[in-house]
């Protein structure tokens, strides 16, 4: 995947230009390109820079939405989870979950059993993955550190963990492989209007300062929390379709918070369902999420002291012997759910996760709401709507059976064998395969070609070979691109990668020909990002 040039973007009349490089936008570009449409996608920051790298990192059915009778949403999400397991096998991992029951909870064993039976039935995996109801002793044999007082039992079921940013990137790479042209770090500043109809966008490349127009028959707005801002480009009376809510997570060392199975339970502060979850990384657990209305700048979302305290209360309620304080917090993150505004009086947690597609006065189509799990379905419906609006019959649904980039299981097995023969350490091979799947061959090639590329210079076993791959083949253009979204060092490393940030920046500078002042600015910017997402006194 490479960054499209100005000449490529200005030299074509595209069928579609998609604004927004989150998971919904890149899935839309992939679906459209697979149907044979010409597509350009523009992202003002980086792929997955917003919600799509700051979610709960689950591809799940949303069991808790059964409490508000959102049966259709849950059934749809469970089916989409099964699709994700098929088309992104390297980025989705099925894990056991325990839905805990304590005295005083509104749901009892019978109601939970009924809900989990529905969950099983709509998955299509009833025989191979049926839930089980456990009594308190069975739960404690599995997780002996959980709070014992009032424990009645649990439902054991399965959902999938994912690396949300890498899922977005793999989808973007799939769009590029299908023929879409992509550009990150390029902000849309205006619509190109012809007789009042949107026929493209004006873009400013934030890396070069250049501005230019991209022409297209249709403009699609998939900007998540920035949806209302993008709609404002139509120069109509401002309307607010969204009710963004902030979701915060904290990260703890497993040695401080010994949990091996993800659990659902209720917060001691407000009785909301929350979920401590062992990460795909072996040594950390994350806990989320908050769900509070947010009316600030979507470009500056961060955890605050109240968020951290709320989640630490959850942690100490889950495992009372842990006695955790802010000193134990390895890291945290905050993101916005771009929820469609509900009727007055509906609480944040009960706001629907359904999505909607609307047409504005210039003909720009906007998709609002939705969730990570449903990105393929949302893309299908969005491209269908675009084709109908253009007066053409919607093409055949294309992306549902096509693996995302790196999703070829057979090729991934071949890469593993090749890496073993090349002498790549086993843990490093497994890390590459988890991140890139069959695309790990490109990293392996760099490893073989240059002995110096085998040096580990970054946190979490980050080699020069992998850094070079991320710049040359995944459009990483800043330290944040690389350490937050390409490798997740920001989320899981105890220092957020600050211990090795100078060496990583030096390698990027060589790859991207940065002058010394640009390198220094990148380091300062990244240090600020890490420190503002860790409470004072944090680990």
N, C-alpha and C positions, 0 to 999 in steps of 0.2 A: 504494500500500500504506500503510495507516495502522494505528496501534497500537490494538488492541481495548480498549474501556473495561470497567471493572468491571461495569457494568450489563449489557453485552452478554454477558459471560462467565458471569455468575451467573444470567441470566434464561433460560437454555436448558438442556435435557437433551441433551447432544451424543451422537452415536453413538460418537465416539472423542475422547479427549484424548491428544495426543502430547506427551511430555515430551522436550525436547531440540531445539534449533534449529540443529544442524549439518546437513550435506547430507543425511544419511539421514533425519533427522526431518522436514525441510521437504519432501523428496521423498515421504515417506510421507503427509504432510498433503495434498500436491498430488494424489497418486494417489487418495486417499480422497475428496477433494472432487470430483474429476473423475468419480468413480463415483456421485456424488450423495449421499454420506454427509455428515452434519454433523460438523464437525471444529473443535476448538480446539487450538492449539499454544502451549506455554509454554516459554520459554527463560530460564535464570537470569541470563545475562549478555547476549550479543548474538548474532545469527545469525552462524555461522561463527567464533565467538570461540575455539573450541578447535582441534581437528585440521583442521577444514575451511578454515582460513585459513593453516595452517602445514604444508602438505604439500609435495611436490616440484613442485606446480603442473603436473602432467602428467595427461592423460587417455590412458592407455596400456594396452597389453596385458600388460605385465609380462614382457618377454622373458626377464629373468634367472630367472624362476620355472621356466623349462624345465629349468634345471640340477637342480632338485629334483623333476622329473617331474610338475609340477602342470599337466598338459596341459589338463584341463577348465577350470581357473581361467584359464589364458591364453586359451583359445578364447573363453570367456565374456567376458573383459575386452576382447578385440579387437572382438568384436561390439558390446559396449557403447560402445567408443570410436567406432565408426561411427555408432551412434545419437546420441551426443553431438554429433558433427559436423553431424548433420541438425537436431536440435532446439535447439541452442545455437550457431548458426553465428558469432555475434558474439563468443563467449567461448571458442571452441576454434579453434586454428590449427594446421594440419598443418605439421610441420617435418621436415627431414631429420635423421637421427641416424647417427653413425658408431660401430659397435661395433668398437673397436680390438683388434688382435691383436699381442702382443709375444712375444718368445722367453720360454719358461717358463710361459706361460698354459696352463691345463688344456684349454681348448678350442682346436681347430685350425680351419683354414679349412673342412674338410669338415663338421665337426660344426656350426659356425656357419651354414654354408650350408643345412644340413638344418633347423636351427631356424628360420631366416628364411623358408625355404620353407613351413614349417608356419604361420608368422605370416601370410604372404601369403595362404595358402589359406583360413584361417578368417576373414579380413577380408571376403571377397567382392569384393575389389578387385584380384584377381590380375593382370588385364590392364593396368589403368591405373596401378598403384602397385607394380610388382614390384621386389624388392630387387636390388642389384648387389654383387658381390664385387670389391673394389679391391685392387691390389697397393700396396706401400709408396710408390712414386713417385706413383701416382694420389692417394693419401691426402695426401701432402705438397704436391702441387700445389693441393689444395683447402684445406689447413690447414698452411701452411709453418712455423708456429711450434711444432708438436708435437715432442715428443722423437723423435729419429731412431734412436737406438741401439736395436737389437733389434726395430724395427718390421717386422712381416711383412705387414701389410695391414689390411683392415677390411671389414665388411659395411655397406653403405649402405641404410638402410631409413627408414620414416616412422612417427612417432607424433605426438600432438597436445599442444601446450601450452595451458594455460588460466589464467585468473585464478580460483583456487579459491574465494575469498571471494565474488567477484561471481557465480560460477556458483551458489553457495548462495543468494545474495540474489535472483537472477533466478528460481530455483526457488521461493523463499518468496513472491515477488510473484505467480508463477503460481498458487500455492496460494490466495493471497488473491483473485485474480481469479476462481478457481473457487468461491469462497464460504467458504473457511476463515477463522477468526478467529485472529489471531496477536498474541502479546504477548511482547516482549523485556524484559529487566531485571526478571524476575519469577521468583522461586525457588520450586520445589515443596518444601514442608517436611514434608508428610505425605500419606498416602493417605486418601481418604474411604472408609470401610469400611461395608458393609451385610451383616450376617450373615457376616462374614469375607471378603466379596468386595469387590474394589476397584471402586468406583463413582464415581471422581473423584479430585481432588487438592486439597489445601489450598495456597494460593499466597500468598507475600508479595511485594508490589510493592516492589522495592528503590529506586524513585525517589520513591514517596510514603509508604512504610511501611505501607500498608494490607494487611490479610490477608483472604482470602475463599476460598470453596470453588467449584470448578468441577465440575459433576456430569456424568457420562458413563456410558454403558453399558459402555465398556471403556477401560482405561488401557494405553497403549503406551509403553514405555521405549526411547528411542533416544538415550541420553546419552553414547555413545562412551566416552572414558576414565573417565567418572563412572558407568558402568553398575553397578558393584558397589555404589557408594554409594546409587544409586537403588533397587537391589534390597533394600538393607538396610531400606528403609521398610516392607517387608513383615513386619518384626519376627520374622524367623526367625533361626536360627543363621547367623552370617555365612559366606558362601561367596564364593570368589574365582574367578570365571569367566574373568577377564582376565589376560593377561600383557602389560602395556603396555611398549612399547619407545620410546625417545626417538630422534627423528630431528632432526638439526641441519643447517642450511645456512648458508653464508656468502655474502656479496655482494661482488663486486669490480668496479671500473671496467673496461670493455672496453679502455680505453687502457693499463691496467696488465696486463691478461690478454687478449691479442688472439685471441679465439676467435669464429668466426662460425657454426660448426656444433656442435650438441650432440654430445658424445662419451661413450661408455661405455668404461671401462677399469678396471683393478684397482688398489686402494690399495697403495702400497708398504709399508704398515705391517702389514696383515693379509690382503691378497689379496682383500678383498671388492670386489664391483662397485660403482663409484661413477660419478656423471655430472655433469661440468661442463656447464652449459646456458646459452646466451645467452637472456636474458629476452625477454618480449614488448616490454619497454621497449628502446630501441635502444642504450643506452649502458652497460648492466651485464650481468654474467654471474654466475650463482649456482652454487654447488658443493655437492652433497650426495650421499649423506646418511649420517650415522652410524646405527647400529642397535644400541642397548644397552638392557639391561633397566633399568626405572625403577620404583622403589617409593616415590617421594616424593609430594608434594602435586600433584595434577593441575592445581591452580589456580596453580602457581608453577613452571612448566617454563621453563628458560632454558639457553642455551649456557654451558658452562664452559670453562676454559682448555684442558683436554685435548681437547675437541671442536674448538675453533678450531685448535689445533695439528695435529690429525689432518687437517682439511680443507685447511689450508695446505700440508701435506706432499703431499696429492693435487694441489693446484694446481702446486706446483713440480716434481712428477714429470711432470705433463702438459706444461707449458711451462717447461723448466729455465731458460731465459733470463729469465724473469719475476723470479726472486729475490724472492719476496713475503714480507713480514712482516706482523705485525698492523697496522702503520701503513697498509697498503693495504686493509684490510677496511672497506668502506663500511657494512655492517650484517650482521646475522645473525638467525636465528629458530630456535625449537625447538618441536616438537610431539610429541604422543604418538600412536602407533599403538595403537588399542584391540583388540589381537589376542586371540583366544580362546586360553586357556592350553592348551599342547600337553602330550603325555606328558613325563615327566621325561627329561632328557638331550638334548632338542632345543635347538639353538642359537637365538639371537635371530633371525639372518638366515633360518634355515630354518623358523621358525614360520609356519604357514599363514596366508594372508590370506583364507581362506574365512570366511563368516559363518554364524551359527546363530541360530535363533529358538527361544526356550524360554518355557514358562509357569511362573509362580511360584505359591506356595500361595494367593495371593489372586486368582489369575486374571490378574494383570498379565502382559502379553506383553513380552518383552525381545528386542531384536536386538543381537547382539554381533559384533565383528569386521568384516570387509569392507573395501572400499576406495572412494575417491572415484569412480573410473571406473564402478563398478557400482551407483551409487546408485539409478538408475531400476529396475533389476531387483530390488534389495533391497527397495525400496518396494513393488513389485508383490507379492512373496512375503510381505511383512509384512502388507499389507492383506488378502491372501488368507487368511493365518493368522488374522487378527482376525475376518474374516467367518465362517470355519469354526468358530472358537471360540464365536461367538454363535449358531451353529446355522443360519446363512443361507448360501445358495450364493454363492461369490465372484463379484463382478461382473466385467464385461468389462474387461480390461487397458486403461487409458485414457490413460496419460501417454506411452506410447512413441512416438506420432506427433504429439503436440501440442507445439509449440514452447514453450520457457520464455518468460517475459516478455522482450520485446524481440527475440525470435527470428524475427520476420517479415522475411524478406530484402527483399521488394518494398517494404514500408513503410519500411525503412531506406534504400533507394535514394531514395525520395521525400524523406525527411528531409534527406539529403545535398544534394539539389537545393535544398530550401527554405533550408537554412543558407547555401548559396552565394549565393542571391539576397538573403539578409538581411545579407550582408557578414561573416559569421563567418569568422575566419581558418582556412585549410585544416587546419593541424595541430590546432587546437582541435576542429574538426568531427570529425576522425578519432579524437581521444581520446574524445569523447562517444560516437561510434558503437561503439568498442571496448568501452566500459563498459556502455552501455545499449542498443545496437542500435536498434531502431525506437522504443524508449521515450525516445530522445534528444530527441524532439519536445517533451517536457515541459520539458527544460532550455532548448531553443531558445525556447519560449514566454516563459520568464522573462527570457531575454536580450533578446527583442524589446520586452517591456513596460517595462523600466526600464533607461535608459542606465547608471545607476550599477552595475547588476548585471553589466556587462561588465568591470568592473575585476578584474584578476588580483591576488589577495591571498594566495594560498597557493602552496606549492611545487608543481612539476610542472604549471604552467599552470592552477591551480585558481581559478576565477572566483567572484564572489559568486552568480551565477546557479546554478552547480552546487552550491554549498554550500546554498543555499536549497532546491533540489530534493531534496537528500539528507535534509534535515530534514523537509520537508513531505510527501515521497512515498516515503521509504525508511526511516523510523523511526530515523534517527541521533539518538541522545540524549546522547552524550558525545563528547569529542574523540577518544578511542580508536576509537569506532564509526566516526567519519568518516575519520580519517587512517590507520587500520590496515586496516579491512575494506571501506569504501566506495570508497576511492581508492588504497590501497596505497602512499601516500606513505611510510609507516613503513618499508616494505621496500626501496624503490628510491632514495629521495632520499639524497644524500650526508650530510645532517644529520638524516635521519629526519623532516624537516619542522620542526625546531626554529627555523630562521631566520625562519619566518613564523607560528609557532604563536600568538603574541599576537594577530595580526590575525584569524586563523581563529577563535580563541576569542571574540573580540569579536563577530564575525558570528553565531556560534552563540548567544552570550548574548542578542543582539537577537531572534533567532528563537525562543528557548526561554524568554525572560524570566528569565534567571539573575540573581540578586543578585551583587554584586562578589565576595563570599567564595566563591560556587560557581565563578565563573570562575577565580579564583586557584587553587582546589583542582584544577580540571580541568587547568590548565596544569602545576601541580606534579606531578600524577599522570602526565601524559603525558611530561614530561621524564624522570621516573624510569624509565618503561618504555623509552624510547629509550636512555638511558645504560646500563641493565642488559643491553641486547642489543648493545652495542658494546664490544669489548675496550679496555683502557687504551691510549691512543696511536692508536686507530683513526682513519681518515680522517673 
